[in-house]
């Protein structure tokens, strides 16, 4: 898989993509994201590295406030 496109995205584009996926999934949990993300989306660890944030910090930056999945 070619991940080059991911590293060309801006900080804002990365956050916007994350926000869309979190809303689609209906959860902000990192495990849920990795299990339920669309094919072709990068794993949460890659997002955190790209943004230089922890998962909770990245989620907070998206502004998404969801009830977490049980």
C-alpha positions in Angstrom: 0.0 0.0 0.0 1.3 3.5 -0.8 1.1 5.8 2.2 2.8 8.7 0.5 -0.4 10.6 0.0 -1.0 10.6 3.7 2.1 12.5 4.5 1.3 15.1 1.9 -2.0 16.1 3.7 -2.0 19.2 5.8 -2.6 19.1 9.5 -6.1 20.5 8.9 -6.9 17.9 6.2 -5.7 15.1 8.5 -8.0 16.4 11.3 -10.9 16.8 9.0 -10.5 13.2 7.7 -10.3 11.9 11.3 -13.4 13.9 12.2 -15.4 12.4 9.3 -14.4 8.9 10.3 -15.1 9.4 14.0 -18.6 10.7 13.2 -19.2 7.9 10.7 -18.1 5.3 13.3 -19.9 6.9 16.2 -17.1 6.5 18.6 -13.9 8.4 19.7 -12.2 5.3 21.1 -8.9 4.5 19.4 -9.6 0.8 19.2 -13.0 1.4 17.6 -11.4 3.6 15.0 -8.8 1.0 14.1 -11.3 -1.8 13.9 -14.0 0.2 12.0 -12.1 2.6 9.8 -12.8 2.6 6.1 -10.5 0.6 3.9 -7.7 2.8 2.8 -7.7 5.0 6.0 -4.5 4.9 8.0 -4.3 3.5 11.5 -4.6 5.7 14.5 -0.9 5.4 15.3 0.0 6.9 11.9 -2.4 9.8 12.6 -0.9 10.5 16.0 2.6 10.4 14.5 1.5 12.8 11.7 -0.1 15.2 14.1 2.5 14.8 16.8 -0.4 14.3 19.3 -1.7 11.5 21.5 -5.0 10.0 20.4 -7.1 11.9 23.0 -5.4 15.1 21.9 -6.1 14.4 18.2 -9.7 13.6 19.0 -10.0 16.8 21.0 -8.6 18.8 18.1 -11.4 17.5 15.8 -14.0 18.9 18.2 -16.0 15.7 18.1 -17.9 15.0 21.2 -19.5 11.6 21.1 -20.7 9.1 23.7 -18.1 6.5 23.6 -19.1 3.0 22.4 -19.5 0.4 25.1 
